[in-house]
């Protein structure tokens, strides 16, 4: 991995409509810095994020509201798949010859 000021840390799913029961923490303490509402679950792969959401809320994916699949960065920012691919390329985290589908963006399988 090349040295850079930001890199992709892990897969994450942002469920914008899921409310936090206690929401009086400073911005960036519980949610990533750029997520103003909802819950973000992270894990090695996106299906793990989904599993954690279901296990913690008891809701099915179709009941959780708006979902964005993306990644968390080393700067505690949530980014979508296309933004994540740009960051991973700049950080030297991906092998261009082995990318799944660059038109969609980054997949966790592209990282590890």
C-alpha positions as CSV (number, residue, x, y, z in Angstrom):
1,X,0.0,0.0,0.0
2,X,1.3,3.4,-0.9
3,X,1.5,6.1,1.8
4,X,-1.4,8.5,1.4
5,X,-3.4,10.7,3.8
6,X,-6.5,8.6,3.3
7,X,-7.3,5.0,2.6
8,X,-10.4,2.7,2.5
9,X,-10.7,1.0,5.9
10,X,-13.7,-1.3,5.6
11,X,-17.1,-2.0,3.9
12,X,-20.1,-0.1,5.3
13,X,-23.8,0.2,4.8
14,X,-25.6,3.5,5.7
15,X,-29.2,3.2,6.7
16,X,-30.3,6.8,6.6
17,X,-33.8,6.2,8.0
18,X,-32.9,4.1,11.1
19,X,-33.0,6.4,14.2
20,X,-30.4,6.2,17.0
21,X,-32.1,5.7,20.3
22,X,-29.7,8.1,21.9
23,X,-28.6,10.8,19.5
24,X,-26.8,13.4,21.7
25,X,-23.2,12.5,20.9
26,X,-21.0,15.0,19.1
27,X,-21.0,14.7,15.2
28,X,-18.5,12.0,14.2
29,X,-18.5,10.3,17.6
30,X,-21.0,7.6,16.7
31,X,-21.6,8.1,13.0
32,X,-19.0,9.0,10.4
33,X,-18.3,12.7,10.1
34,X,-20.4,13.2,7.0
35,X,-23.4,11.2,8.0
36,X,-26.0,13.5,9.6
37,X,-28.6,10.9,10.4
38,X,-29.3,7.2,10.6
39,X,-27.0,4.3,11.4
40,X,-23.8,3.1,9.7
41,X,-22.8,-0.6,10.1
42,X,-19.3,-1.7,9.0
43,X,-17.6,-5.0,8.5
44,X,-15.3,-7.0,6.3
45,X,-17.9,-7.5,3.6
46,X,-21.2,-5.7,2.9
47,X,-23.3,-8.8,3.7
48,X,-21.8,-8.7,7.2
49,X,-23.0,-5.1,7.6
50,X,-26.4,-6.2,6.6
51,X,-26.4,-9.1,9.1
52,X,-25.3,-6.7,11.9
53,X,-28.2,-4.3,11.0
54,X,-30.7,-7.1,11.1
55,X,-29.4,-8.6,14.3
56,X,-29.3,-5.3,16.1
57,X,-32.6,-3.7,14.9
58,X,-34.7,-6.8,14.2
59,X,-35.7,-5.2,10.8
60,X,-35.4,-6.9,7.4
61,X,-33.5,-5.0,4.8
62,X,-36.7,-3.9,3.1
63,X,-37.9,-2.4,6.4
64,X,-34.8,-0.4,7.2
65,X,-35.4,2.4,4.7
66,X,-32.9,4.1,2.5
67,X,-29.6,2.2,2.3
68,X,-26.3,3.1,0.7
69,X,-23.6,0.6,0.3
70,X,-20.1,2.1,0.6
71,X,-17.0,2.2,2.7
72,X,-15.5,3.9,5.7
73,X,-12.2,5.7,5.2
74,X,-9.3,6.2,7.6
75,X,-10.6,9.8,8.1
76,X,-13.9,8.5,9.5
77,X,-15.8,9.4,6.3
78,X,-18.5,7.4,4.6
79,X,-18.0,7.2,0.9
80,X,-20.0,5.5,-1.9
81,X,-18.5,2.8,-4.1
82,X,-17.2,5.2,-6.8
83,X,-15.6,7.5,-4.3
84,X,-14.1,4.5,-2.5
85,X,-12.5,3.3,-5.8
86,X,-10.8,6.7,-6.3
87,X,-9.4,6.7,-2.8
88,X,-8.3,3.1,-3.0
89,X,-6.6,3.7,-6.3
90,X,-4.8,6.8,-4.9
91,X,-3.7,4.8,-1.9
92,X,-2.4,1.9,-4.0
93,X,-4.9,-0.5,-2.3
94,X,-6.2,-2.2,-5.5
95,X,-4.8,-4.1,-8.4
96,X,-6.3,-2.5,-11.6
97,X,-6.2,-5.9,-13.4
98,X,-8.3,-7.6,-10.8
99,X,-11.1,-5.0,-10.2
100,X,-14.6,-6.5,-10.2
101,X,-16.6,-3.8,-12.0
102,X,-15.0,-0.3,-12.1
103,X,-18.1,1.2,-13.6
104,X,-20.0,0.4,-10.4
105,X,-17.1,1.2,-8.1
106,X,-15.2,-0.6,-5.4
107,X,-16.2,-4.0,-4.0
108,X,-14.7,-5.2,-0.7
109,X,-13.4,-8.2,-2.7
110,X,-11.2,-5.7,-4.6
111,X,-9.5,-4.8,-1.4
112,X,-8.9,-8.1,0.5
